[in-house]
Amino acid sequence: MSYLSITVPLELKRALDREAKREKMGRSTLIQKAVRVYLELKKRNERNALLRESYDELNDIAKELLTDFSQLDGESFKNVS
């Protein structure tokens, strides 16, 4: 375990103490949990942004393919008549 000393505004300390008491845990444990949640959410948001970017790229490719195949379909039907 490593020790860390931080400075927080008084109102934040009071809110932290109230929540720690409500959750029946120590202040350090609550801070550890909060930091873990923050880091996991940040990682998840970064992954989601990458997925959105990938989906957008795939959507663009799909639209191009649809346009290409629509043109080919149109040309194919001309030759059928």
Contacts in CASP RR format, 6 or more apart in sequence:
PFRMAT RR
TARGET T0000
AUTHOR 0000-0000-0000
METHOD contacts of the structure
MODEL  1
MSYLSITVPLELKRALDREAKREKMGRSTLIQKAVRVYLELKKRNERNAL
LRESYDELNDIAKELLTDFSQLDGESFKNVS
8 16 0 8 1.000
16 27 0 8 1.000
16 30 0 8 1.000
16 31 0 8 1.000
17 27 0 8 1.000
19 30 0 8 1.000
20 26 0 8 1.000
20 27 0 8 1.000
20 29 0 8 1.000
20 30 0 8 1.000
23 30 0 8 1.000
END
